[in-house]
Amino acid sequence: MPVPIDSLPPRALLRDDVLARLRDAIVDGTLAPDEQLRDTELAAWLGVSRTPVREALLELARAGLVRATPGRSTVVAPLDRASVRDAQAVVAAMHALAIRDAIPRLTAEHLDAMRSANADFADAQRRGDVDGALAADERFHAVAVAACGNAAVRTVLAQYEPVLRRAERLRFASHEGAASVARHEQLIALCAAADADGAARLAEQTWQTLTIDSAPDTAGGTTRSTDEGITP
């Protein structure tokens, strides 16, 4: 049959929806570190077949959120220093690239969106709303990522940023997260001044300084902050 002329409205693929829901459940702690993941149970929970669940688990394993032992078990990966370090190097570079490329395209509306997100972030911090802080922080950084127009940047961030969001959840639950408000304001000022080099450096430094005290390293140590608690 000929391909229909009328286009259909965009619809999220089932595997993408399953991936997003499992990823979010790991990031927010619904699925805890070292918890065993059985595809039959997850499929029943999400109301889908086992195939998209298996595909999602493979993708989450590539991102470092799931640890699979062939022939044995699949578990939620613990948050350790190595996974944070590896992810943040990639994420920091991608955000620096995004902000550099976005600055010539940023409009007053983009800057207002960043200010609005930061205001919501500050309000969530004051109220101790970790979920609200994470959502506002994600909105803040998403402005430049969307404006830069680089699909590859979005793809890489979608894979590796969730590892850092787990780390952020621990940081935003403490008083240290409040320092991010000032860092956001500084980044907005650099964007408004069209200082691409300065904004890119700040964006990269912001993600590179994200560390958490409670994450073990492979030798049994803990991750410690490298600055005054500045977070993305």
N, C-alpha and C positions, 0 to 999 in steps of 0.2 A: 504494500500500500504506500502511497506517497506520504511524505512527511507533512503533517498539518501545517498550515500557514500561520494560524493563530498561536501565539506563544502562551505557555502556561505560566502562572505566577510562580516565583521561586519557592521551593519547599525544602526544608532541611532534610537531608538524608537520614534514614533511621540509624545507620552506624555512627553518624556524626552526633546525633542526639544522645545515643547511648554512651559514646565516648565522653561527651560533655558532662553527663550526669554522673558517671563513675569518677571522672576527674574531680568534679566539684565535691563529691562525697569524700574523696581522699584528702583534698585540700582543707575542707572544713572539719575533718576529724570524724565524720560519720562512720567511715571505714578507717579503723585505727591502725597504726604501724604494727606490722607483724600479724595482722588479722588474715586468716586464710580466706582466699577468694575462690569460691566454687561457681563455675559458670551456670550450673543448673539453678542454684539459689539466686544468683544475680539476675538471671533471665526471668525467674518467677517474680522477683521484687520489682523489676522494671516493666514486666508485662510484655516481653519480647521473646524471640527465639534465642537459642544459644549462639547462633552464628555471629550476629553483631556484637554480642558480649565477648566472644573469643577474639574478634577483630579488635575490639576496643582494648582488651587486656594486652594484646601484642603491641599496640601503639603506646599504651601506658608504660609498658616495659621498656620500650625504646626511649621514652622520656625520663626514665628513672623513678617513676612513681610506683611501679610494681616490680617484684622480683620473682622470677619464675625458675624453678629447678626442673629440668626435663625429666619426665617420668615420675615426678614426686608431687610438689605442691606449688601453688602460686599464692603469694602473700603481698600485702601492702608493704612497700619498701620503707624501712625506717629512715628518718631524716638525719643524715649524717654530714659531717664536714665536707667530705669528698663530693657528694652530690650537690651541695650548695655551691661549693667553689667552682665546679665544672659548669653548672648552669649559669652562675652569675657572670662568668667571663663572656659567655655567649650572649646572654641577655643584655649586659652592659654595652657591648659593642653594637648590638642591634638598635638599642634605644639611642645611642649616640648618632648612629647613621640616620635613624628616623628623624630626630630633632634637627639635624643639620639639613637634611633634604626638605623638611617641612617648613622651615622658617621663611623661605621666599614665598610660600603659598599661604601662610597663616593670615587670616583676616581678623577683624575686630570681633567677629562672632566666635572664632576659634579661641581667642584670648579670653573672652567672656566665659566660654565653656570651661576653660581651665580654672578661672577664678571661682566659678560656681562650684566646681568639683572640689576645689581646695577648701572653700567655705564649708561644704558639707563634710569634708574630711575632718576639719577642725572641730565642728560641732559633734561629730561622732566620737572623736577623741575625748572631748569634755564629758560626754555622757557614758563613756566606757563601752560604746557599741562597737565591738570588734568587727562584726559583719558589715556594719555601715561604713566603718573606716576603710576596710578592704575594698568595698564596692566603689567608694568615692575615689580612692587612690587609683584603682584600675581605670575609672572614667578619666581621671586627670591625665594619666600617661597615654591613654588611648587616643586623645585628641591629636597629638603629633604623629602617632603611628598611622592613623587614618589619613591625615593630611599629606603625609609624605608620598602616598600612592604606590608604595613598594610592596607588592604581594609577597615576595620572598621574605621580607622582614616580618610580615604578619604570620607567615607559616612557621618560621623558626621560633618566634615568640610564643605562638600557641603551643608548641611542643615543650619548650623549656621553662617558660615563665611560671607554670604551676608549681614547679619545685620550689621556687623562691616565694611564691604565695604562701606555701606552708610555713616557711621561715618567718614571713611577715606576720602571720597570724600570732605567733608567739611574741614577736616584738610589739605589735600593736596592742596586745593585751597588757603591756607594761607602760610606765610613764615615759619611756624613751621615745615612743612613737610620736609624741607631741613635737619633737624637733623637726619632723618632716614638714610641718606647716611652713616654717621659715624657708626650708629648702625649696619647696614648691613656689613660694612667692619670689624667691631669687631667680628661679628658672623662668617664671612668667616675665619678669623684668627683662631678662636677657632676650627672650623671644620678642618682646615688644620693641626692644632696641635693635632687632635684627642682627644680633651678635651670634652668628652661627657657630663660630669656633668656641666661644665661651659657653654657650648653651650645650654644645655637644660634650665639652669637657665635664661640665657639671652633671649632665645626664649620666655619663659613664661613671663618674666618681660616686654618684648616688647609689647606683646598683652595685658597684664594687665594694662599698663599705657595709653592705648588708651582711651581718653575721648574727648568730644566735648562740647564747651561752649554753643552751641545753642540748645541743646536737653533738653526739659523740663522733669522734673521728675513728679511723680504722684501727687505731692503736689503743682505743679506749679512753681518749682524752675528750675535752669539750671544746666547742667553738666559742671564741671570745670576741667581743666587739673591738674594732680597731680604731674607733673614734668616739665621739660623744653621743653615741646612740642614734646617729642619723640614719633614717631609713628612707626607702623610696616614698 
